[in-house]
Amino acid sequence: MSSFSDRIKIAREGKGIDINLAIQYILNCGTDSAGSCHGGSATGAFEFVKESGQIPYDTCLQYAACSDESQEGTCPHGDYTCKAINKCRTCSTFSDMGGACSEIDVYPNATIAEYGRVPGSVDAIKAELFQRGPIACGVNAEPLLEYQGGVFDDKTAGQGVNHIVSITGWGTDDTGKEFWVVRNSWGEYWGELGFFRIATGDNQLGIEDQCSWATVNTFTELNYPCYENGSNCVTTRTVTDPAVKVLASAARSATTKAALQP
């Protein structure tokens, strides 16, 4: 979803605050292919968001790193089943409902127009990045656990994918070595402020083999205003979001065709 959030930012021409998406929604309601705490796929996550209709912004649901079948940590003590309050919620502080949590039926969200796979080659990945923005890619995370910076370059490391990251671009170092610029999800205290670099070519760590993209359909820019306790946004499913930005389908088709050119 971080690659999709980046594409929303590109669609907004970098204006406004960053839009981050509620990953917990996928853990609560996603299909097996979309993901749980024990695996999934980038393409499966994009497919789920498109088929379910939307993904909420992250203020709807805090990331708990739990899914319904999780037995680790505090997960067994929480409710991560797919129901309205586990899609978007608010918990009142100042009203008579103090401390009570309520579902929200109308909330800021984003939707996906199309999704697909990137052919496993350096040129195809560069074309997709250049035309439409960051992509989600599988990677063998084991050799990265103690990464502290620099360009990772080890052709002997395994290519068994067990993690998903976002390739955001590419560059070259002082020696002329070309690398991918990659965002990880392990925090800004890890690696290069949460990013790492890895040599292009040779499919190192499997990073060039399982890459996926999604294009932006709509995203909320002006929300339907809910009360602090959410009482006016419950059972209001007929309300239409007054300010959803839709990218022209013709423009989407043009960029799709351009990205597929060799």
C-alpha positions in Angstrom: 0.0 0.0 0.0 3.0 2.4 0.4 3.6 2.3 -3.3 -0.1 3.0 -4.0 0.1 5.9 -1.4 3.0 7.3 -3.4 1.0 7.2 -6.6 -1.8 9.1 -4.9 0.8 11.7 -4.0 1.9 11.9 -7.6 -1.7 12.3 -8.7 -2.0 15.2 -6.2 1.2 16.8 -7.6 2.8 16.6 -4.2 0.2 19.0 -2.7 -1.3 18.6 0.8 -0.4 16.3 3.6 0.6 12.7 2.8 -2.3 10.3 2.5 -1.5 7.0 4.3 -3.8 4.0 4.0 -5.2 1.7 6.7 -3.1 -1.5 6.4 -5.1 -2.9 9.3 -8.2 -2.9 7.1 -6.5 -5.5 4.9 -5.6 -7.6 7.9 -9.1 -7.4 9.2 -11.0 -8.0 6.0 -8.7 -9.2 3.3 -8.7 -12.5 1.5 -5.9 -15.1 2.0 -4.1 -13.8 -1.1 -4.4 -10.2 0.1 -2.6 -11.1 3.4 -2.7 -11.9 7.0 0.1 -11.7 9.6 1.4 -14.9 8.1 1.7 -14.0 4.4 0.0 -12.7 1.3 0.9 -11.0 -1.9 1.1 -7.5 -3.3 -1.1 -8.3 -6.3 -3.6 -10.0 -3.9 -3.7 -6.9 -1.8 -4.4 -4.7 -4.8 -7.0 -7.1 -6.0 -8.8 -7.1 -2.6 -8.9 -3.3 -2.5 -10.3 -3.0 -6.0 -12.9 -5.7 -5.4 -13.9 -4.5 -2.0 -14.4 -1.0 -3.3 -12.0 1.0 -1.3 -9.4 1.3 1.4 -9.8 3.7 4.4 -7.2 6.3 5.4 -5.0 5.2 8.3 -6.8 7.4 10.9 -9.7 5.0 10.6 -7.7 2.1 12.0 -4.5 2.0 13.9 -2.0 -0.6 12.7 -2.1 -3.5 15.2 0.0 -6.0 13.4 -2.7 -8.6 14.1 -5.2 -10.6 12.0 -8.0 -12.8 13.2 -6.0 -16.0 13.4 -3.0 -14.4 15.1 -1.9 -15.9 18.4 1.2 -13.8 18.9 1.6 -11.1 21.6 -1.7 -9.3 22.5 -3.5 -10.4 19.3 -5.7 -13.1 20.9 -7.2 -10.5 23.2 -8.4 -8.3 20.4 -11.2 -8.5 17.8 -9.9 -8.4 14.2 -12.9 -9.9 12.5 -14.3 -8.1 9.4 -17.2 -6.0 10.6 -18.1 -2.3 10.4 -16.3 -1.1 13.5 -13.2 -2.9 12.2 -13.2 -1.0 8.9 -13.4 2.5 10.3 -14.1 3.7 13.9 -14.0 6.6 16.2 -13.7 6.5 20.0 -15.4 9.4 21.8 -13.6 11.4 24.5 -15.8 14.5 25.2 -19.4 13.4 24.8 -21.8 11.5 27.0 -20.4 8.4 25.2 -17.0 9.0 26.7 -14.7 6.1 26.0 -17.2 4.3 23.7 -16.2 3.4 20.2 -18.5 3.6 17.2 -18.3 2.5 13.6 -18.0 5.2 10.9 -19.9 4.5 7.7 -18.7 7.5 5.7 -14.9 8.0 5.7 -12.0 9.2 3.6 -10.8 6.4 1.3 -9.0 5.6 -1.9 -9.9 3.2 -4.7 -7.9 1.3 -7.3 -8.5 1.6 -11.1 -6.3 -1.2 -12.3 -3.5 -3.5 -11.0 -1.1 -6.0 -12.5 2.4 -7.4 -12.6 5.7 -5.9 -13.9 7.7 -8.1 -16.2 10.9 -9.3 -14.3 13.5 -7.2 -16.1 15.4 -4.0 -15.2 14.1 -2.2 -18.2 10.5 -3.1 -17.5 10.8 -2.0 -13.8 12.4 1.3 -14.9 9.7 1.9 -17.5 6.9 1.4 -14.9 8.7 3.6 -12.3 9.3 6.4 -14.8 5.8 6.3 -16.3 3.6 5.9 -13.2 5.6 5.7 -10.0 6.7 3.3 -7.2 5.9 -0.4 -7.3 5.6 -3.2 -4.7 8.1 -6.0 -5.0 8.8 -9.2 -3.2 12.3 -9.7 -1.6 14.2 -12.1 0.5 14.4 -10.1 3.8 16.8 -12.4 5.7 20.0 -10.9 4.4 18.7 -7.4 5.2 18.0 -7.9 8.9 21.4 -6.3 9.9 21.7 -4.0 6.9 23.3 -0.7 8.0 23.6 1.2 4.7 25.3 1.3 1.3 24.5 -0.7 -1.8 23.6 -4.3 -1.0 25.4 -6.4 -3.6 25.6 -10.1 -3.0 24.8 -12.4 -5.9 25.1 -15.5 -3.7 22.3 -14.5 -1.4 19.1 -16.4 -1.8 16.1 -15.2 -3.9 13.3 -16.8 -1.9 10.7 -14.1 -1.4 9.3 -13.7 2.2 8.6 -9.9 2.4 7.3 -7.0 0.3 8.9 -3.6 -0.1 8.5 -0.6 -2.5 10.9 0.3 -5.2 10.7 4.0 -5.5 13.5 4.8 -8.0 17.1 4.0 -9.1 20.5 5.7 -9.1 24.3 5.1 -9.3 26.9 5.4 -6.6 30.4 7.1 -6.9 31.8 4.0 -8.5 29.1 3.9 -11.2 27.3 0.9 -9.6 23.6 1.1 -10.4 21.0 0.4 -7.6 17.4 0.4 -6.8 16.1 2.8 -4.1 13.8 0.8 -1.9 11.4 1.7 1.0 11.1 -0.9 3.7 8.5 -1.1 6.6 10.8 -1.6 9.5 11.0 1.9 10.8 13.3 4.9 10.2 15.8 3.7 12.7 16.6 0.8 10.3 18.9 1.0 7.3 19.1 4.4 5.6 16.1 6.1 7.4 13.9 3.1 6.6 15.2 2.7 3.0 17.9 0.5 1.5 19.7 0.3 -1.8 20.4 -2.9 -3.8 22.3 -3.5 -7.0 20.2 -3.7 -10.1 20.3 -6.7 -12.4 20.9 -10.4 -11.4 17.5 -10.3 -9.5 19.4 -10.0 -6.2 17.3 -11.1 -3.2 14.5 -11.9 -5.8 13.6 -8.2 -5.9 13.1 -8.0 -9.7 11.0 -11.1 -10.0 7.7 -10.4 -8.2 6.8 -6.7 -8.7 3.2 -5.3 -8.9 1.6 -2.0 -9.6 -1.8 -0.4 -9.0 -3.2 2.8 -10.6 -5.2 5.4 -8.8 -8.9 5.7 -9.4 -10.3 8.0 -6.7 -9.2 9.5 -3.4 -10.9 11.8 -0.8 -9.6 15.3 -0.6 -12.5 16.9 1.2 -14.2 14.6 3.8 -17.8 14.4 4.8 -17.5 15.9 8.3 -18.3 13.5 11.1 -19.0 14.5 14.7 -16.3 13.7 17.3 -18.4 10.7 18.5 -19.3 9.7 14.9 -23.0 9.8 15.6 -23.9 11.6 12.3 -21.8 9.2 10.3 -23.4 5.9 11.4 -26.1 4.4 9.1 -25.5 7.2 6.6 -24.4 5.0 3.7 -26.4 7.0 1.2 -24.2 10.0 1.7 -22.0 10.8 -1.3 -18.5 12.0 -0.7 -18.6 15.6 -2.1 -14.9 15.8 -3.2 -13.5 12.6 -4.6 -10.9 13.2 -7.2 -11.2 11.0 -10.3 -8.4 10.6 -12.8 -9.6 10.7 -16.4 -10.0 7.2 -17.8 -8.4 8.4 -21.1 -5.3 9.5 -19.3 -5.1 6.2 -17.4 -5.4 4.3 -20.7 -2.7 6.5 -22.3 -0.2 6.0 -19.5 -1.0 2.3 -19.3 -0.1 1.9 -23.0 3.0 4.1 -22.6 4.3 2.0 -19.7 3.9 -1.2 -21.7 6.1 0.0 -24.6 9.6 -1.7 -24.7 
